[in-house]
Amino acid sequence: MKKIVAIAVLLSTMMHTSAQTNKKTKGKFADNIVVAHRGAWKTKALPQNSIASLQEAIRLGCAGSEFDIHLTADDSLVINHDPDFFGKPIETSTYAELAESKLSNGETIPTLLQYLTAGMQQHTTRLVLEIKPSKISKERALKATEKVVALVHQLKAQPWAMYISFDYDVCKKVRALDKKAQVAYLNGDIAPEQIKKDNLFGIDYHFSVFQKNPAWIDQAKANKVNLNAWTVDKPEVMDSLINQQFNYITTNEPEMLLEKVKI
């Protein structure tokens, strides 16, 4: 009982702090196109999707830092790219089981609560929440989506939050839960006109999709659909997307892209 009360007090304190920070930060985020893929991890050999990689993206001044969210067997929201963590399937493992293994810098697998709380201590970098599809069921993916959006609202983290997913139903669910949410689709198989009809914020497709469907770029602009491309690490591809005035570019090389867009 004491443990439950302590957790409740901690969450209440975090929510109060977040609310106060929220009032000070709205509209002050970095004005560039750089989204760090799984945080800024490569140059300093930090673990991907770690709080350390998020903090490095913030230090660099990236407009956004992307990270991946899974739902564990005991309904904890955790941050990791792959569906397995040190060989343990996340969806069928408990948080305690996952926490037995540590990232290379000693971090425990971050929870979404920890990640959002860390990210909300600044007003430079937006937090790009990728909600991963479920291998178990569509219902499980939508349950995770509900929990993600609920936590964002509990913490009053909406000004920081942008959502992305490969699951179109997840994208539409976020919008149903939050009419103001900025939601982009990842899979690359839906034209911008349909994205507009479904009231999504943008398309966030692999850069090769735009090379195969160049008309989608103009179509997106005509429909005021946000343009993002992933994962762009080659300088010539960066240059092409910059010239085509993409809104965001997601990269494992944020330092390189920041140099290119530096004013």
C-alpha positions, 0 to 999 in steps of 0.5 A: 500500500505504501508503494502505491501511495508513493507512486501516486504522489510521484505521478501527481508531482510530475503532473504539477511540474509538467503543467507549470512547464507547459505554460512556459514552453508553448510555441518556443520549439526549435525552428529547423527540420531535423528529427533525430531518429531514436534520439541522437545516438550515433556520434557519441555511441549512446544507446538508441531510444535511451534518455541519454540519446534524447538529451543529446538531441535536445543539446544539439537543438534538433526540432524533434527526437523520435522514439518507439513505444511498446506495451508490455504484458503487464500494460507498461509502456516502454521505449525500444525499437525492436519488438524484442529487448535482449531476446525477450519479446516485449509484448509477452514480457513484464516490465520487471523481466525487461528491467533485468537487462540494462542498456550499454550506458547502464540505463534501464529500459525507459518507460514512456512516463520517464521519457516524457518527463525528461523531454518536458524539461526543455522547450527546444525539441518536440517528442515524436512518439512512434506507436508500434503495431502489435504482433498480438492483435489489432485490439492490443495496438489500439489499447496501447494507443489509448494508454499513450494518449491518456498519459500525454494528456495526464502530463499535459505534454500535448505541446511536445507530442507528435505521433507517428505509426505504421498502423493506419488504424493507430493513427486514426485512433490518436486523432479520434482521441485528440482532435488537435494531435499532430499525427503522421503515417509511416508506411508509404502506401497512402496518397496525401489526398486520403491523408487529408480526408482522414484529418491526419497531419502528415506523411512520414515516408521512407525517402525512396517512396517520394523518389518513386512517387514525386507527384505526392510531394506537390499533392501534399503541399496542395493539401497542406499535408506535412512532409517528412522523410526517413531515414535520411543519412546520405548528404545528397538525399538530404540536399534533395529533400531540403531543396524540395522544402520538406517540413522535417527530415528524420536522420541518424546523422542530426549533426550533419543535417543541422550543419546543412540547414544552419542559417 
